[in-house]
Amino acid sequence: MTRVVLAEDGVLLREGLVGVLVRFGFEVVAAVGDADELIAAVEKHDPGLVITDIKMPPTFSDEGLRAAVRLRQDRPGLPVVVLSQYVQQEFAADLIGTGDGVGYLLKDRVADIADFVASLRTVVDGGTVVDPDVVRRLLSRQRDPLAGLSGREREVLALIAEGRSNSAIASALFISDPAVGKHVGNILAKLGLPPTDDTNRRVLAVLTYLRAR
């Protein structure tokens, strides 16, 4: 019997998933509502499978995904399945990049219980399962110059395109000025905009952003 730690902030969905897992022979050793509780539960119970939503408290951005990647780094080979409401290809790429034994599924697929359970068992056995819609998006990444940017970097670039300074961006996103500077540096590097004397890289980054929209 595979021991499972489940993280989902929605109480109804969490309880529904627990019911499905128990029904199909999984042992749910912990069902929690945020990323910190997820990490603590994994440390306590040493499960054979982690299932987590991507967006959880407090900011509902990518807490679950970051927790999943961290767990995979700390425990190589730990089977992890993340659930997402929408296709977010940068999140999928981050998780898939951690190796085999992972899954990225859209929540709509959970409605097909047999397929969902089969996907979980594939991941437990060391396979990788990615939602078909996500695969299509990942295959189109080559045509998207912004595909390599993280979700936060896209937010920063969008605010740069609005003409905001680093300080204004920091205030809007509730992060520090140094953090904004780091994001901007990463954006320019990922867009292939090295320092030169005769170009404004922020302007070029904005032009790239506008063309990609």
C-alpha positions as a printed NumPy array, in Angstrom:
array([[  0.   ,   0.   ,   0.   ],
       [  1.502,   3.338,  -1.106],
       [  1.638,   5.976,   1.614],
       [  0.503,   9.386,   0.335],
       [  0.879,  12.957,   1.533],
       [ -1.723,  15.199,  -0.091],
       [ -1.62 ,  19.009,  -0.196],
       [ -4.674,  20.931,  -1.427],
       [ -6.074,  24.119,   0.1  ],
       [ -9.623,  23.503,  -1.143],
       [-11.328,  21.491,   1.587],
       [-13.942,  19.84 ,  -0.65 ],
       [-11.436,  18.788,  -3.301],
       [ -8.983,  17.62 ,  -0.64 ],
       [-11.586,  15.423,   1.024],
       [-12.732,  14.131,  -2.344],
       [ -9.195,  13.169,  -3.298],
       [ -8.69 ,  11.429,   0.031],
       [-11.824,   9.387,  -0.619],
       [-10.647,   8.396,  -4.103],
       [ -7.172,   7.459,  -2.911],
       [ -8.435,   5.311,  -0.043],
       [-10.954,   3.645,  -2.322],
       [ -8.195,   2.562,  -4.698],
       [ -5.846,   1.212,  -2.066],
       [ -3.618,   4.167,  -1.193],
       [ -2.924,   5.071,   2.424],
       [ -3.298,   8.813,   2.99 ],
       [ -0.994,   9.527,   5.941],
       [ -1.513,  13.317,   5.824],
       [ -3.839,  15.748,   4.022],
       [ -2.764,  19.367,   4.445],
       [ -3.647,  22.823,   3.167],
       [ -0.395,  24.685,   2.493],
       [  3.19 ,  24.212,   1.366],
       [  4.803,  24.478,   4.795],
       [  2.523,  21.76 ,   6.145],
       [  3.323,  19.666,   3.079],
       [  7.069,  19.779,   3.694],
       [  6.592,  19.031,   7.407],
       [  4.28 ,  16.098,   6.635],
       [  6.76 ,  14.569,   4.185],
       [  9.55 ,  14.837,   6.745],
       [  7.359,  13.204,   9.359],
       [  5.758,  10.401,   7.344],
       [  8.321,   9.607,   4.591],
       [  5.595,   8.844,   2.004],
       [  5.87 ,   6.903,  -1.219],
       [  3.92 ,   9.553,  -3.154],
       [  3.261,  13.29 ,  -2.833],
       [  0.258,  14.932,  -4.506],
       [  0.083,  18.714,  -4.356],
       [ -1.784,  21.628,  -5.834],
       [  0.487,  24.242,  -7.426],
       [ -1.187,  27.343,  -6.01 ],
       [ -1.644,  27.437,  -2.238],
       [ -1.619,  29.952,   0.618],
       [ -0.438,  32.518,   1.356],
       [  0.006,  34.096,  -2.102],
       [ -1.633,  31.427,  -4.278],
       [  1.122,  31.724,  -6.883],
       [  3.464,  28.724,  -7.024],
       [  3.973,  27.637,  -3.404],
       [  3.016,  24.024,  -4.091],
       [  5.266,  23.779,  -7.13 ],
       [  8.245,  25.244,  -5.273],
       [  7.627,  22.839,  -2.402],
       [  7.474,  19.913,  -4.843],
       [ 10.762,  20.887,  -6.507],
       [ 12.401,  21.331,  -3.099],
       [ 11.195,  17.92 ,  -1.957],
       [ 12.559,  16.346,  -5.113],
       [ 15.909,  18.004,  -4.512],
       [ 16.025,  16.862,  -0.89 ],
       [ 14.698,  13.383,  -1.673],
       [ 15.779,  12.388,  -5.196],
       [ 13.349,   9.924,  -6.714],
       [ 10.429,  10.832,  -4.449],
       [  7.326,  10.362,  -6.649],
       [  5.495,  13.689,  -6.942],
       [  2.314,  14.627,  -8.797],
       [  1.264,  18.267,  -9.062],
       [ -2.254,  19.384,  -9.904],
       [ -3.001,  22.622, -11.729],
       [ -6.213,  24.431, -12.646],
       [ -4.659,  25.752, -15.859],
       [ -1.799,  24.918, -18.202],
       [  1.297,  26.709, -16.899],
       [  4.153,  25.473, -18.998],
       [  6.96 ,  27.099, -17.028],
       [  5.79 ,  25.26 , -13.896],
       [  5.605,  21.974, -15.772],
       [  9.119,  22.424, -17.133],
       [ 10.484,  23.175, -13.652],
       [  9.04 ,  19.957, -12.256],
       [  9.835,  17.7  , -15.203],
       [ 13.407,  18.951, -15.048],
       [ 13.845,  17.222, -11.678],
       [ 13.895,  13.764, -13.298],
       [ 11.697,  10.669, -13.533],
       [  8.829,   9.818, -11.215],
       [  6.816,  13.003, -11.607],
       [  3.39 ,  13.961, -12.885],
       [  1.779,  17.227, -13.976],
       [ -1.982,  16.904, -14.336],
       [ -4.803,  19.353, -14.867],
       [ -7.519,  19.172, -12.229],
       [-10.127,  18.515, -14.92 ],
       [ -8.478,  15.138, -15.514],
       [ -9.184,  14.098, -11.93 ],
       [-12.821,  13.661, -12.969],
       [-11.72 ,  10.564, -14.91 ],
       [-10.92 ,   8.598, -11.773],
       [ -9.577,   5.479, -13.462],
       [ -7.184,   7.516, -15.601],
       [ -6.125,   9.607, -12.59 ],
       [ -5.356,   6.548, -10.474],
       [ -3.477,   4.931, -13.358],
       [ -1.372,   8.096, -13.669],
       [ -0.551,   8.006,  -9.954],
       [  0.563,   4.397, -10.161],
       [  2.733,   5.175, -13.189],
       [  4.507,   7.908, -11.232],
       [  4.934,   5.651,  -8.188],
       [  6.584,   3.101, -10.486],
       [  9.087,   5.731, -11.645],
       [  7.338,   6.92 , -14.788],
       [  6.494,  10.462, -15.857],
       [  2.95 ,  11.536, -16.668],
       [  2.192,  14.91 , -18.224],
       [ -1.252,  16.152, -19.213],
       [ -1.652,  16.167, -23.044],
       [ -2.525,  19.88 , -23.027],
       [  0.703,  20.603, -21.18 ],
       [  2.689,  18.541, -23.684],
       [  1.268,  20.596, -26.535],
       [  2.245,  23.818, -24.776],
       [  5.755,  22.553, -24.04 ],
       [  6.242,  21.601, -27.683],
       [  5.342,  25.161, -28.665],
       [  7.919,  26.706, -26.3  ],
       [ 10.44 ,  27.112, -29.102],
       [  8.145,  29.662, -30.748],
       [  7.742,  31.659, -27.525],
       [ 10.699,  33.922, -26.675],
       [  9.354,  34.265, -23.128],
       [  9.042,  30.521, -22.548],
       [ 12.167,  30.371, -20.412],
       [ 10.934,  32.961, -17.936],
       [  9.451,  31.946, -14.608],
       [  6.027,  33.165, -13.548],
       [  7.551,  35.854, -11.326],
       [  9.92 ,  36.991, -14.079],
       [  6.964,  37.404, -16.429],
       [  5.229,  39.537, -13.808],
       [  8.317,  41.72 , -13.47 ],
       [  8.676,  42.074, -17.242],
       [  5.01 ,  43.046, -17.581],
       [  5.535,  45.815, -15.039],
       [  8.705,  46.95 , -16.814],
       [  6.581,  47.202, -19.963],
       [  4.27 ,  49.532, -18.038],
       [  7.244,  51.822, -17.493],
       [  7.66 ,  51.144, -13.769],
       [ 10.957,  51.542, -11.956],
       [ 12.507,  48.774,  -9.881],
       [ 11.214,  50.413,  -6.7  ],
       [  7.693,  50.631,  -8.086],
       [  7.855,  46.987,  -9.153],
       [  9.046,  46.   ,  -5.683],
       [  6.072,  47.796,  -4.124],
       [  3.591,  46.252,  -6.543],
       [  4.841,  42.695,  -5.968],
       [  5.646,  43.083,  -2.243],
       [  9.267,  42.072,  -2.726],
       [ 12.579,  43.848,  -2.051],
       [ 14.436,  46.099,  -4.483],
       [ 17.392,  43.656,  -4.62 ],
       [ 14.965,  40.844,  -5.513],
       [ 13.617,  42.932,  -8.39 ],
       [ 17.161,  43.617,  -9.569],
       [ 17.897,  39.9  ,  -9.538],
       [ 14.738,  39.139, -11.531],
       [ 15.578,  41.832, -14.075],
       [ 19.071,  40.403, -14.488],
       [ 17.654,  36.931, -15.016],
       [ 15.15 ,  38.242, -17.564],
       [ 17.807,  40.011, -19.602],
       [ 20.072,  36.948, -19.519],
       [ 17.293,  34.537, -20.527],
       [ 16.223,  36.812, -23.385],
       [ 19.799,  36.869, -24.65 ],
       [ 20.374,  40.581, -24.079],
       [ 24.025,  41.012, -23.002],
       [ 25.318,  44.392, -21.816],
       [ 26.373,  46.801, -24.586],
       [ 27.222,  50.48 , -24.728],
       [ 24.736,  51.456, -27.416],
       [ 21.459,  49.697, -26.477],
       [ 18.939,  49.929, -23.657],
       [ 18.339,  46.331, -22.639],
       [ 15.142,  47.131, -20.709],
       [ 13.654,  48.635, -23.867],
       [ 14.677,  45.588, -25.904],
       [ 13.155,  43.316, -23.263],
       [  9.89 ,  45.247, -23.439],
       [  9.858,  44.994, -27.235],
       [ 10.349,  41.22 , -26.972],
       [  7.515,  41.034, -24.456],
       [  5.14 ,  43.033, -26.65 ],
       [  5.915,  40.984, -29.77 ],
       [  5.225,  37.748, -27.871],
       [  1.788,  38.809, -26.641]])
